[in-house]
Amino acid sequence: MMRGTVLALTLLAAPAAMAADAVTRLAVVAPPAAQPPAGAGALGAGGLRLGDGLAAALWDDGLAEVAEYDLQQFRYGALHPGSATLIVVREDLDPLRAVKAAGDVGETVPVLKVHLVTSYQTGVYRYEQAATTFLRRADAVPLRLFVGSHEWCGTAAKSWINRGDGSRMDVISYFDGHGDLQQDLTLPSDALLADGLVVALRAWLAMPRAPERIQFVPSQVEARTVSTAALPASLARAAVLVAPTWAGAGGEPLPGTAVMLTTARGEERFVFAAAAPHALWSWRGGDGSTLTLRRLRRFAYWAQHDPADRP
């Protein structure tokens, strides 16, 4: 009797769930005409060109690199525990809107999408922050940046398109004086953007003669406006051996490459796998914030969105 009741309820629930999905699904409409972005040049006119290190065939396998990290985030004068996920995947960019191309939009620009999501606890409330950077595969120049920041006080967002001189970043924030404005962000020809740097540096590692003196625009992941002025910086590398702590790596030390980025604000230290595609193993910021790799996978995560796919 119980088995029959459960079966009947299951059969009734399936059509009901489908009906609920049909009712609640958002109606997607065609976007309006694109607004011309600020900037005097073509898409990707600014920024340091780092060669074709991101054009490797590995990124054409239809899978995403998904790296999960333990995070220690400095904020309010202390380090706070959290987690971070770095997703790197090949996409095609619509050059008119500077977004992922959907359907037939004509000529597109091959890019790597670099999406870093961080979540950390401060006192009683959490921060959820993310940055999405589109790096041109031909030379690792950032073409587009999106930033999102959320915590209990409110939500903020930023959007920037790299069109050389006169490029501006749109800022929307709940903070007084920091919302609904445009902020200048022109990327000099010898400059790197902090957001997306964890992948752009992989192209730098692949260069036969990589530049060591550059300029550096700090991360824009913040609910308020922060400086977009490029800082003089230096890059150096060193071979290291790393005792792996992440799942499935075994216990033997592995060859890595440490990259040190130094500005007047201090030093950031990135440790990558010595072998291509140079996955990021760890990072330490000048304020003491850290990322430490916990798990690394390549898979089509977007196809695993059902209840049965949950960890």
C-alpha positions as CSV (number, residue, x, y, z in Angstrom):
1,M,0.0,0.0,0.0
2,M,2.8,2.4,0.9
3,R,4.7,1.6,-2.3
4,G,1.6,2.4,-4.4
5,T,1.0,5.6,-2.6
6,V,4.6,6.8,-3.2
7,L,4.4,5.9,-6.9
8,A,1.2,7.8,-7.3
9,L,2.6,10.8,-5.6
10,T,5.7,10.7,-7.8
11,L,3.6,10.5,-11.0
12,L,1.5,13.4,-9.8
13,A,4.6,15.5,-8.8
14,A,6.3,15.2,-12.2
15,P,3.6,17.1,-14.2
16,A,3.2,19.5,-11.4
17,A,6.9,20.3,-11.4
18,M,6.9,20.8,-15.2
19,A,3.9,23.1,-15.0
20,A,5.5,25.1,-12.2
21,D,8.7,25.4,-14.3
22,A,6.7,26.7,-17.3
23,V,4.9,29.3,-15.2
24,T,7.9,30.6,-13.4
25,R,10.4,30.6,-16.3
26,L,11.4,34.2,-17.1
27,A,10.4,35.4,-20.6
28,V,13.7,36.2,-22.4
29,V,13.2,39.0,-24.9
30,A,15.5,40.4,-27.6
31,P,18.0,42.9,-26.3
32,P,17.7,46.5,-27.4
33,A,20.3,48.1,-29.7
34,A,23.8,48.2,-28.3
35,Q,24.9,51.6,-26.9
36,P,28.3,52.8,-28.1
37,P,30.9,52.3,-25.3
38,A,33.2,55.0,-24.2
39,G,36.7,55.0,-25.7
40,A,38.4,56.2,-28.9
41,G,39.8,53.0,-30.2
42,A,38.9,49.6,-31.4
43,L,38.0,46.8,-29.0
44,G,41.2,45.8,-27.1
45,A,43.1,49.0,-28.0
46,G,44.8,49.3,-24.6
47,G,46.9,47.0,-22.6
48,L,50.1,45.0,-22.7
49,R,50.2,42.3,-25.4
50,L,51.5,39.0,-24.0
51,G,51.8,36.8,-27.0
52,D,49.7,33.8,-28.0
53,G,50.2,31.7,-24.8
54,L,46.4,31.4,-24.3
55,A,45.8,30.1,-27.9
56,A,46.8,26.5,-27.1
57,A,44.5,23.8,-28.4
58,L,43.8,22.6,-24.9
59,W,41.2,25.4,-24.5
60,D,39.3,24.1,-27.5
61,D,38.2,20.8,-25.9
62,G,34.8,22.2,-24.9
63,L,35.6,21.9,-21.2
64,A,36.2,24.4,-18.4
65,E,39.1,24.5,-15.9
66,V,37.5,24.7,-12.5
67,A,39.9,25.4,-9.6
68,E,38.6,25.5,-6.0
69,Y,40.6,27.3,-3.4
70,D,40.7,27.9,0.3
71,L,40.6,31.7,0.9
72,Q,41.9,34.0,3.6
73,Q,40.6,37.5,2.8
74,F,41.9,40.6,4.5
75,R,39.1,43.0,5.4
76,Y,38.3,45.2,8.5
77,G,41.9,44.8,9.7
78,A,41.8,41.0,9.9
79,L,41.9,37.9,7.8
80,H,38.6,36.1,7.2
81,P,38.1,32.5,6.1
82,G,36.3,31.7,2.9
83,S,36.4,29.9,-0.4
84,A,37.0,30.9,-4.0
85,T,36.4,29.2,-7.4
86,L,38.3,30.1,-10.6
87,I,36.6,29.1,-13.8
88,V,38.5,29.4,-17.1
89,V,36.8,28.5,-20.4
90,R,37.1,29.3,-24.1
91,E,34.3,31.5,-25.5
92,D,33.6,33.6,-28.6
93,L,33.0,37.3,-28.0
94,D,30.5,39.5,-29.8
95,P,32.7,42.5,-30.7
96,L,29.8,44.9,-30.8
97,R,28.4,44.3,-27.3
98,A,31.7,42.8,-25.9
99,V,29.7,39.9,-24.4
100,K,29.6,36.1,-25.1
101,A,28.3,35.6,-28.6
102,A,25.0,33.8,-28.9
103,G,23.8,32.4,-32.2
104,D,25.0,33.9,-35.5
105,V,26.4,37.3,-34.8
106,G,28.9,37.3,-37.7
107,E,32.6,37.6,-36.9
108,T,33.6,36.9,-33.3
109,V,36.7,37.3,-31.2
110,P,38.2,34.1,-29.5
111,V,38.6,34.8,-25.8
112,L,39.2,33.0,-22.5
113,K,36.6,33.8,-19.9
114,V,38.2,34.2,-16.5
115,H,35.6,34.1,-13.7
116,L,36.8,34.3,-10.1
117,V,34.1,34.0,-7.4
118,T,35.0,34.6,-3.7
119,S,32.9,34.0,-0.6
120,Y,34.1,34.8,2.9
121,Q,32.7,35.4,6.4
122,T,33.1,38.7,8.2
123,G,31.6,38.6,11.7
124,V,27.9,37.7,11.3
125,Y,27.7,38.3,7.6
126,R,29.3,37.1,4.4
127,Y,30.7,38.7,1.3
128,E,30.0,37.3,-2.1
129,Q,32.2,38.9,-4.8
130,A,33.1,38.0,-8.4
131,A,35.0,39.3,-11.4
132,T,34.6,38.2,-14.9
133,T,37.3,39.1,-17.4
134,F,37.4,38.3,-21.1
135,L,41.0,37.9,-22.3
136,R,41.7,37.9,-26.0
137,R,43.4,34.6,-26.8
138,A,45.7,36.2,-29.4
139,D,47.6,38.3,-26.9
140,A,45.9,38.0,-23.4
141,V,44.7,41.7,-23.6
142,P,41.5,42.2,-21.4
143,L,38.5,43.1,-23.6
144,R,35.8,43.3,-21.0
145,L,35.5,43.3,-17.2
146,F,32.4,42.7,-15.0
147,V,32.5,43.0,-11.2
148,G,29.8,42.1,-8.7
149,S,29.8,42.6,-4.9
150,H,27.2,41.7,-2.4
151,E,27.0,41.7,1.4
152,W,24.3,42.5,3.9
153,C,24.7,46.3,3.4
154,G,23.8,46.0,-0.3
155,T,24.9,45.2,-3.9
156,A,27.2,46.9,-6.3
157,A,28.4,46.3,-9.9
158,K,30.9,47.5,-12.4
159,S,31.3,47.2,-16.2
160,W,34.2,48.2,-18.4
161,I,35.1,47.7,-22.1
162,N,38.6,48.2,-23.3
163,R,38.6,50.7,-26.2
164,G,41.8,52.5,-25.5
165,D,42.0,56.3,-24.6
166,G,38.8,57.6,-23.0
167,S,37.5,54.2,-21.9
168,R,35.3,54.4,-18.8
169,M,33.9,52.0,-16.3
170,D,30.2,52.1,-15.3
171,V,29.8,51.9,-11.5
172,I,26.5,51.1,-9.7
173,S,26.7,51.0,-6.0
174,Y,24.5,51.5,-2.9
175,F,27.3,53.6,-1.2
176,D,26.7,57.4,-1.1
177,G,28.7,59.1,-3.8
178,H,29.9,55.8,-5.4
179,G,26.9,54.8,-7.5
180,D,25.6,55.5,-10.9
181,L,28.7,57.1,-12.3
182,Q,31.4,56.6,-14.9
183,Q,35.1,56.3,-13.8
184,D,38.0,56.7,-16.2
185,L,39.9,53.4,-16.9
186,T,42.3,53.7,-19.8
187,L,44.7,50.8,-19.9
188,P,48.2,52.0,-21.0
189,S,50.0,50.0,-23.7
190,D,52.4,48.6,-21.2
191,A,49.8,47.8,-18.4
192,L,48.1,44.7,-17.0
193,L,44.8,44.6,-15.3
194,A,44.7,42.9,-11.9
195,D,41.4,41.3,-12.5
196,G,42.2,38.3,-14.8
197,L,45.9,38.4,-14.0
198,V,45.8,34.9,-12.6
199,V,45.4,33.7,-16.3
200,A,47.1,36.6,-18.2
201,L,50.3,35.7,-16.3
202,R,50.2,32.2,-17.9
203,A,50.7,33.9,-21.3
204,W,53.5,36.0,-19.7
205,L,55.2,32.7,-18.6
206,A,55.1,31.4,-22.1
207,M,56.8,34.4,-23.7
208,P,60.5,33.9,-24.7
209,R,61.4,37.4,-23.6
210,A,58.7,38.5,-21.2
211,P,58.8,42.2,-20.1
212,E,59.8,42.7,-16.5
213,R,58.9,46.4,-16.2
214,I,55.2,47.1,-16.6
215,Q,52.3,49.1,-15.3
216,F,49.6,47.6,-13.2
217,V,45.9,48.6,-12.6
218,P,44.7,47.4,-9.2
219,S,41.7,45.1,-8.8
220,Q,38.3,46.7,-9.1
221,V,36.5,44.1,-6.9
222,E,35.0,46.5,-4.4
223,A,31.5,48.0,-3.8
224,R,33.1,51.5,-3.9
225,T,35.1,53.3,-6.5
226,V,38.8,52.5,-6.1
227,S,41.7,54.0,-8.0
228,T,42.1,53.0,-11.6
229,A,45.4,54.7,-12.0
230,A,48.2,52.4,-13.4
231,L,51.1,51.9,-11.0
232,P,54.7,51.2,-12.0
233,A,55.4,47.5,-11.3
234,S,58.0,44.8,-11.9
235,L,57.6,41.1,-12.6
236,A,60.1,38.4,-11.7
237,R,60.0,34.6,-11.7
238,A,61.7,31.8,-9.9
239,A,61.6,28.0,-10.1
240,V,60.1,26.4,-6.9
241,L,59.2,22.9,-5.6
242,V,55.7,22.7,-4.1
243,A,54.4,20.1,-1.7
244,P,50.9,19.6,-3.1
245,T,47.9,19.8,-0.8
246,W,45.1,19.5,-3.3
247,A,43.0,16.4,-4.0
248,G,44.5,13.7,-6.1
249,A,48.0,15.2,-6.5
250,G,49.9,12.7,-4.4
251,G,52.6,13.7,-1.9
252,E,55.8,14.2,-3.9
253,P,57.0,17.8,-4.5
254,L,56.0,19.2,-7.9
255,P,57.9,21.7,-10.0
256,G,56.3,25.1,-10.0
257,T,57.0,28.7,-11.1
258,A,56.6,31.6,-8.6
259,V,55.8,35.0,-10.1
260,M,56.4,38.1,-8.0
261,L,54.6,41.3,-8.9
262,T,56.0,44.3,-7.0
263,T,54.6,47.8,-6.7
264,A,55.0,50.6,-4.2
265,R,52.1,49.0,-2.4
266,G,54.0,45.7,-1.8
267,E,54.4,42.3,-3.4
268,E,51.9,39.8,-4.7
269,R,53.2,36.2,-5.2
270,F,51.6,33.7,-7.6
271,V,52.7,30.1,-7.8
272,F,51.8,28.3,-11.0
273,A,52.4,24.8,-12.2
274,A,55.7,24.8,-14.2
275,A,54.0,22.8,-17.0
276,A,51.4,24.3,-19.4
277,P,48.7,25.3,-19.0
278,H,50.2,26.7,-15.7
279,A,47.3,26.2,-13.4
280,L,47.4,28.5,-10.4
281,W,48.4,26.7,-7.2
282,S,48.5,29.5,-4.8
283,W,48.5,33.3,-4.4
284,R,49.4,35.8,-1.6
285,G,48.5,39.4,-1.8
286,G,50.3,42.4,-0.3
287,D,47.7,42.6,2.5
288,G,48.1,39.0,3.5
289,S,45.1,37.6,1.6
290,T,45.8,34.1,0.3
291,L,44.4,31.5,-2.1
292,T,45.4,27.8,-1.7
293,L,44.4,25.2,-4.2
294,R,42.0,22.5,-2.9
295,R,40.8,20.8,-6.1
296,L,41.3,21.2,-9.8
297,R,39.1,19.7,-12.5
298,R,38.2,20.1,-16.2
299,F,34.6,19.4,-17.0
300,A,31.4,20.9,-18.5
301,Y,30.0,22.3,-15.3
302,W,27.1,24.1,-17.1
303,A,25.6,20.7,-17.9
304,Q,25.5,19.7,-14.2
305,H,22.7,21.8,-12.7
306,D,20.2,19.2,-11.6
307,P,19.6,18.1,-7.9
308,A,21.3,14.8,-8.6
309,D,24.5,16.8,-9.6
310,R,24.9,18.4,-6.2
311,P,28.1,17.5,-4.3
